[in-house]
Amino acid sequence: MPHDRLSVLTALQAQGVCPVFYHADPDVALNVIRACARGGAPVIEFTNRGDFAVDLFADIAREIARTDPDIILGIGSVLDAGTAAMFLNRAARFVVSPALVPEVAQVCNRRMVAYFPGCGSVRDITEAHALGCDIIKLFPGASVGGPDFVKAVMGPMPWTKIMPTGGVDPDAASIAKWFGAGIVAAGMGSKLITDAAVKAADWAGIEASVRSAVDAVKAFRQA
């Protein structure tokens, strides 16, 4: 199977920045996804938003598999096992939730697909570990304690791999603060892929924005 669980986890941690995005127009979505990949972030979370999201994802994933097989497309905003199964059957390579949903973890584990559950407490994190989740989505990142929360968790549980979404900005200062606290990756949405850039069809601008964030993570790690 292409993009198995281990390769997805490795690629996500290597790029450090996970673009989080949704658009109802498949052509727009494909352009954004390809711009992110050109910018150094081929692991991308497409969110489960709007009507017919499953059909939309299937169309996008099928085209990506044909034209850009190195792109790793996952699905976000999944809150039940049935929805997870539908997206897995449409080639989602990882699944993300805003909350910890044990039934989703079980579905993903049966398919050996990475599941990143949204956690906002130490109890959530330990339960996610017990369910076999490799990377924890800290959500909403800034609201549940930000980098200080990450540092506090990493003390007694240094094996924890945290990916916050919400509160990490695509600039060197924010990236240094969060990655300095111990995160392995960060989900970034509208501040990375701005509405203005999407409306203007500024794919080169989105590529540059992603490249800047990915480079900032790389520079911090090498410092």
N, C-alpha and C positions, 0 to 999 in steps of 0.2 A: 504493500500500500504506500503510495507517495505521501510524504509529509506525515509520518507516524508521530506518535505522542512525544517520543524523545527528541526528534528533529524539530518539532514545533517548539518545545520548551527551550531547546538550545538556541534556536533562531530568535525567539522573542527576547531572551536575556541578552543576546549579543547585540541586537539593535537598540535595546533599552527604551525605545519610544514606541508605543502601540497606538497608531491612529485609530480613533473611534468615530464612525461616520455612518450617516444614512441619507439617502436621497431616493425619492420615488421614481425618478427618471433613470432607467438603466444605462443610458448613454452617459449621463452626467456621472453616475456612480462609477462606471468603468474608467472614465477619465480621471476621477479623483483617486481611485485605487491604484491605477498605473502611475500617477504622479507620485503617490506615496512610495511606491516600490522604487521608482527611479531615484527618489530622495534618500534611499537607504533603509526604508522600513517596509519590507515585503510582507511582514506579518501584520494583518489588518483586521480590526473588529468591525464588522458591519452589523448595525443594531437592528433588532426585531421591532420595527416601528411601522405603523400604518397598515392599511388594508392590503391584503395579497402579498405580504412581506415574504412569505415562503416561496411563492411563485417568482417574485422578483429576485430573491436570492438564488434560486435554481438557475434562472437565466444568466445571471452574472457569473455564478460559479462555473457553469458549463462553458461560457465564453473564455473565462480566465484559464480554465484547464486547457483549452485549445490553443490560446495565443500566448499565455504567460504562465507556464507551469511552475515557475519558481515562486510565484505569489502564494502565500498561505492565508486563506480567507476563513475567518471564524465568525461566529454569530454571537451577538450580545443581547441583553435584555430578555433572557429566557428564564421563565419562572415556574415551569412545570415539565414533567417528564415527557408528556405527549408532544409538546412543542420541540423539546430537545431532539426527540426521535425523528420528527419531520425534517428538521434541518440537517441532522446527521445523514439522513437518507438523500439529502441534496448536496452532499460533499462538504459540509462544514467541518473544518479541520480542528477547531476547538470551540468550546462553549463557555460563555460568560454570563453570570447572573448578577443582579443588583443585591441579591440576598443569598444566604446559604440554603440550598434546597436539596436535601439528601436524596430524593428520588431522581433528580437530575444527575447527581454524582453517580448513582448506580447505573443509569442508562449509559453515561459516558464511559464508565469503567468497563462495562460489558463490551464496548466497542474499542476499548483502549484508546480513547480520545481524551485529551486534556480538558479539564473543567476548572475554571477560575471563578469560585463563588465570592459574592460580595460579603465581606465580614466587617463588623464594626465594633467587635469586642474580643477580648482574649478567649472567652468561651467559644465564640463563633470560630475563631482560628483553630483552637484545639479540636473542635468537632470536625472541621474541614480536613485537618490532618488525619483524623481517624477514618475519614471517608476516602482517603487516598489522594487528596488534592495537593498537587505539587506547588502551585503558585496561588497565593491568596490575593484576591482583589480587595484592597482596603477601600470601602465606600460608605458614605462620601468622604474622600480622603481628608480634606481640610476640616470638615465638621466633626469628625470623630477623634481629632487630636493632632492631626498633621504629623510632621517629622518627629515631634516629641513622643507621640504615641508609638511610632515605629521604633525609636530608640528604646523605649520602655519594654516593648515586646521582645526585641532582639537580645536584651539582657539575659532573661531566664530561658529564652527559646531561640538561640542563635541559628538554628537550622531553618528558621522560618523564611520563606521567600515571599516578599510582599510587593504587590503592584498596585499603587494607589490610582484611583480615577477620581478626579474632582479636586482641584487645588494645586495641581502641578502645572506651572506655566512653562511654555517653550522658550525659556531664556536661561542663560548660564547661571544666574544667581539662584533661581528657583530650583533648577536641576541640581546644583551643588548642595543646596540645603537638604533636599529629599534623598539624593543618592548618598550624601554624607551620613544620613541617618541609617542607611542600610538597605534601601529598596533595591530590587533587581531590575525593575522596569516601571514605566509609568504610562497609564492610559491618558491620552490627550484628545480632546474633541474640538470644540468650536474655536478655541484659541489657537489651535494648530492649523485647522482647516476652516478658515473664516467664511462666514456667509457671503461677505463681499467678494472674496476670491471665487467662490462657487458661482455666484450670480454673474460675475464678469467672465466666467469660463477661463480664469487665469490659472491654467494647469501648471505653467512654468513657475508661477508664484507659489503655488501649493508645494510643488517639488522643492523649491528653495527653502520654504518654511520648515518642511520636514527635514531636509538636509541639515539645516542650521541646528535643529534640536538634536538630531542624531549625532552630529559632530560635537555638540556641547557635552553630551553624555560621554562620548569617547574621550574628549579632552579631560573631563573630570577624572575618569578612570585611569588615565595615563599620568595624571599629575602626581 
